[in-house]
Amino acid sequence: MSYRGPNVIHRMIAVLAFSFLSMGAMAQANTSNTHDNQTTELLAIIHAGKLVDLTHSFSASTPVWSGFGQAVITPAKDPKTGQPYTIDKDGFRANYFSMVGQYGTHVDPPAHFDAHGATIDAIALNQMILPLVVFDITGLLQKDPDHALSVNDILSWEKMHGRVPSGSFAALRTDMSKDWDTNPTRFKRSPFPAWSLAAVQFLIEQRGVVAIGHESLDTDTTEHMDSETWLLQHGHYQIEAMANLGQVPAIGAVLIAMWPKVKNGDGFPARVMAVVPADVSQAH
């Protein structure tokens, strides 16, 4: 491609990783200038580009699988009085949240489908900051509204954008997310556009993809959730109910996914964003 996106992306990831891993050393006088320069470089790359929020807000009415049910969000109460804390009375307020881990935009770790799989607290930090590739199948949905991404679709994508980079996060754009707030009934339709098992296996085994994400609440519409089962039982995580994938390019952005570090957690709402460097953003 004509822009310098992939080089900038790899540099940004390297500087991000170095900054995180070397925080303890920043206090040393003989390295402070180096770290200052690296921090300045990283911030310059980020601020010159675009940040895209790939996360839905969630509430008690958020779409969720019927087997889990809606969240219950209530004010926290003083156990002595039974009255909710308020800013006027107590100077603060807080909420209790009762909900399944797979709620809103969320992470599914391998442990979600594998008794011996990694939980969310065991996923390495370097697997949460990854080059992002986006497979846009919205153009195929007019003829096939429930199209499942195929290996041929991936190969066609590669003819336009180059080989899927090893170590990437692969996201599937279907524009289902546009119904999240405005038409939640349609959002929860089934079947829906999804991943085929062959495509997931190809991306993991042949292209070295680390994790995947999509706009729907499930990876695929097969009876036994073949794609999701295979992915999680082979040690990879996924992000479900992603938003705004239409605002990021097919290649050249960095995905940052974060979630609370719940001990032995089987899933949890996540905050996911894309960093699109300036030269990539201008080319998009």
N, C-alpha and C positions, 0 to 999 in steps of 0.2 A: 504494500500500500504506500501511497505517497507521503503520508504524514509520519512523524517520528514517535507515534504513540507507544508501541511496544517497548522501545528503549526507555522512554520516560516512565512507563509503568514499572518496569523491572527496577529502575533506579529508585522510584518512590517506595516500592515494597522493601528494597534493601535498606534505605534510610529509615523507614518506619521500624523495621525489625531491629536495626542497630540501635535506634533511639530507645526502644523499649528494653532491650537486653542490657544496655549500658547505662541505665539511669543511675545505678549505684556508683559508677565511676565518674560521673559528671562533676563531683565535688573536687576531684584532683586537679590542681592548678595546671599541671603540665598537659592536660587534655582538654581544658575548658574551651580554648579557642577552636579546636577541631569540632567539638560537639556543638558549639555556638554556630559554626559555619554549616554544619549538617542540619541543625534545626532550622536555620534560616532558609536553607535550600528546600527543605521539605515543606515549610510553610509557604514559600513562594510558589512552589508547584501547585499546592492545594488551593491557595487563594486566587491564583491566576486561572484556575479551571472552574468547574461547576460541581456542586454537591447535590446529589439526588437522593431523596428519602425513598427507600424501597419498602417502607413499613406502613401498614394501616394503623390508625388509631383503633382501640377496641373499647367496648362498653358492654353493658349487660344485654344489649340487643344485637351484638355482633354475630354474623353467621358462624355456625359451629356444627359439627357432625351431630346428628340427632341422638346418637348413642351417648353423648357426653352431657348435653344440655347447656343452658345459658349460664353465664357467670352471675354471681350475686355479689353486688358491691354495696356495702353499707358503711355508714359513719362509725368510726371507732368511738367507743363509749367508756366513760370513767366507770371502772368496776364497782366503785363505792356508791355512786349515785345512780348509775344506769343511764346517765344523760350523755348525749354526744358531745365531744369536744368541739368548741367553736373558737374562732379567732377573737370575737368580741368578749367572750367569757373567760377563755383559757389562754389566749394568745397563740393558739395553733389549732390545726385540724388534721385529721388523718382518716384513712379508710381501711376497712377490712375487705379482702378479696377472697372469694371462694369460687374456684374455677379449675377446670382441667388444665394440665400443662400445655396441651395442644390447643391453644386459644389465640385467636388473632394471627398476626404474622408470627410464626413460631419455628423453633428448631426441633427437628426429629433426630435424635442421636441414634446410633446403632442399637442401643439398649431398648429402644421403643419396640423393636421386633425381634431382638436377639437377647436371650437370657444372659449371655456372656459378653455382650457387646459393650462398647464404651458408652458411658453416661455423659451428660453435658459438661460436667466438671472435669472430665478426662480428655476432652477434645483439645488438642494443642493450639496455642495462640497463633502459631504460624499457619494453621489451617483455617483461621478466621479472617485473614487478610490475604486475598487471592486475586489474581487477574480475572476479570469478568468477561464471559462471552455470552451473547444473547441470541437465541434462535427465535426469530420472529416468524410465526406461522399464521399470522392474521390474514395474509393474502390467500391462504389455502382454505380458510374457513367458510368462504362464501359457497363453495361447492361441497365441502365436507365439514359441517359445523362441529363434528366430534373427531376431527383428525388427530391421530396420534403421531408424534414426530417419529420418522423412520430413519434408518441408516442412509437411505438415498437422499433424504432431506438434508442430512448432515453433510454428505458429500457435495451436494449442490451448494450449500452454504460455504464450504471450503473452497470451491471454485471462485467464489467472489471475495472471500476474506482471508484465505490462506488456511493452513492446517490449524486445527484447534490446539492452542498451546498446552503443553503438559503442565499439570499443577493448577489448572484453572477451576473456577466455579462456573458451571453452565446453567443458565437460566432460560426458561421457556416462556416466551411472550405470547399470550393468547388474547389479551385485553379483557379477560373475565373480570379482572379487578375493578373495571369501571362500573360494574353492577354491585360492588361491595356495599356502598351506602345507599345508592339510589334504587336498587332493585334486588334486594337480598334473596328473594325467592328465585329469581333467575340465576343468581350467582350459585345457588345450591343445586342447580339442575344436574341431572345425570341421565345419559352420559354427557361428557364434556371433553374439550380438547385436552390432550394429555401426552405422556411419554409412552412410547412402545418399549417393551422389555429389550428388544434387540438394540434400540438406540441407546438405552442406558448402559447395557453391557458393552457396546462399542465405545462409548465415551470413556468408560472406566478402564476397560482392558486394552483398548487400542490407542487411546488418546491421553490416558493418564489424568483424567479429570478427578479432582479431589472430592467435590460435592456438587449437588444440583439444587435448583430451586424452581418454583412455579407459582402461578397465581391462584390455582385451585386449592381445595382442602385435601386433595389426594393426588398421588403421583399418576395413577392410571385408573381405568374403569373396569379392569378385569375382575372376575368373580373372586379370585383369591389375592388380589392386589399384587400381581406378579412382579411388577417393576419395583414397587416400594419394598416388598419383601426381599427381593434379590439385592437391592442397593444397601439396605440397612444390615442385612446378614453378611454382607461382604465388607463391612467396616467403614462405610461412608455415611455422612450425615446429609440432611436436606433441610431447606427452608421452604415452608409452605405459606400460602396466602400472601405472596409478595405483591407490591404495588409499584406503579410508575415505571415499568420496564420499557415503555415507549419513549421515555426521556433519556435513555442511555444508548450509546452506539452498540453495534454488533460486536465490536472488539475495541480494546484500548482503554477501558476503565478498570478501576480497582474496586472490588467489593470488600466492605468491612462489615462483619456480622458479630454482634455482641449479645450476650444474654447473662442473666444472673448465674452465679456459680453455685447452683444447688447441688449439695452432696448427693451423689447417686441419682441425679435427676434424669427422668425418662423423657423430658421435653419441657419447654417453657417458652412464653412469649419472647420474641427477640427484637432488637433494633438493628435494622440493616440499612446500609447506605452505599452509594456508589460515588467514587471520586473520579471525575472525568477531567483529565488534564486539558489545558487550554488548546493545544494543537489538535487533540482528538475532538474536543467539543466543536471547534471551528470546522472540522472536516465532516462532522455528523449532519 
